[in-house]
């Protein structure tokens, strides 16, 4: 499995979630299972089955986060300052040529992508179109309704 890029901030968020799952959620589930067992017959005990199901989801998420962190190439965008091309971690301000509106995106890892907060995955069409471009370059993004054209107004590494 190849290393997948993730920003330093994204890795910190995953580590915090992992810590919460291991140190808070897991013990609560163990306690809930013990309480449910104390009620007797496990075959017809809905609390027990619900707690076991929650335990399965939690253990699965713990495993997934540990795997993602083990296979992560953690990149601090601040360390890329001075790079003139758009690369992973860049925050890019674009001008929509069609309507003169500005939009700002940061190129992040798959787990961090959140379009509402201006974070796009490095594998998204818009990120793939921007990577390697420089200030004032034209970016053409393929879209279902037709290609969208943008101009790069600013590149930051924050």
N, C-alpha and C positions, 0 to 999 in steps of 0.2 A: 504494500500500500504506500502510495507516495504522500509526501508531506503536503498538507493543505494549508494555504496562508490564512492567518487570522490576525487581527490587530491586537496590540497589547491590551487595549481596553476590553476587547471582546473576550480575550483569554481570562482577564480578571473577572468578568461577569460569569463565565462558565465555572471558574474556581469557586466563586461565592455560592453559586447554585449547588455545586457539588458538596461544599461544606455544610450548607443548610440541610441537604438531603441526608447526609451521613450523620450529622450531629443533632438534628432536631426531628426531622420527619421519620427516619428509621426507628429511633427509640420510641416515638409515639405509636408507631404501628406495632412494634413488639409488645408494648404495654396493652394496646387494644386487643391483640391476639390473646394475650394471657388473660385479660378480663373476660373475653368471650368464651375461652375454654373453661373458665370457672363456672360458667352458667350451665354446663352439662353437655348433653347430646349435641355433637358437632354436625351431625347429618342435617338437622333442621335448624341450625343456628345461623341466621342471616348475618348477624354482626361478625361472626367468625369468618364467613365466606367473603364478606365485603372487605374485611381487614386483610385477608390473604390476597385478594385481588389487588388491593392498594399496594401491598408489599411487592407483588410482582411488577407492577408499573414502576414503583420507586427503584427497585433493584435494576430494572431494565434501563431506566434513565441514568442511574449512577454508572452503569457499565458503558452506556453510550457516551457520556461526558468524559469518562476516563479514557476511552478510546480516542475521542476527538482531540483531547489535550495531548495524548501520547503521540499522535500523528500530526500535530500542529507545527507549522512554521510561523512562530510568533514574530510579527513585524511591528516596530514602533514607527508610525508615520513621521514623527518629529525627527527621527534620525535620517530621513530622506530629504530634509530641507536642502534646497539648492538644486534639486533635480529639476531640469527644465521640461521633462516629458511627463505625461500622465502615467503613473504606475500604481500598483496596489497601495492603498492607504491614502491616496490623494483626495483632496476635497476640491471639486471642480465646479466653477460657476459657468453656466452655459447660457447663451442667448438663443432663444427659439426664433429662427429666422422668419417663420411664418407670421408670428404675431408680436414680435419684439418683447416677449416676456422673458424674465430671467428665472433660472432654476439652478439649484445647487445640490450636488450629490457627492457623497464620499464613497469610494470604492472599498468594500469590506469583504470579509469572509462570508461563506454561505450561512452560517449560524447567526451572523450579526445583521443580515439584511433586514431592513425595515423601511420600506418606501415612504411611509408617512413621515418618518424622521429624516428623510434624505439620505438613507444608506442603501446602496445597491450592491448586490453580490458581484464579485469579479467575473462570474460566469454569465451575467445577464447581458442581453444584447446591447444595452446602452454602455455598460462598462467595457465590453469587448470593443465597441466602436471607439471609445475614448482612449484606451490604453495605447501608448506610443505616440500620441498626438502632442503638439506643443501649443503654447499661447497663440491665439488668433487663428488656429487651424479650424477647418470645417469638419464637423462630425456628422456622418450620415448614419442614422439608426434605422434598420429595417423594422417595420411595424406592420401588423395585419391590414391596417387601413392605408398603407403606403409609407414610403420612407419619410422620416422626419429629419430635418436639417438643423443643426445647431452650430454656433460658433463658440469657441473656448475664450471666455473673458478673463478667467483667473484660475490659477492652480496653487493650492496651498497644501501644506503638510502639517496638520495640527493634531 
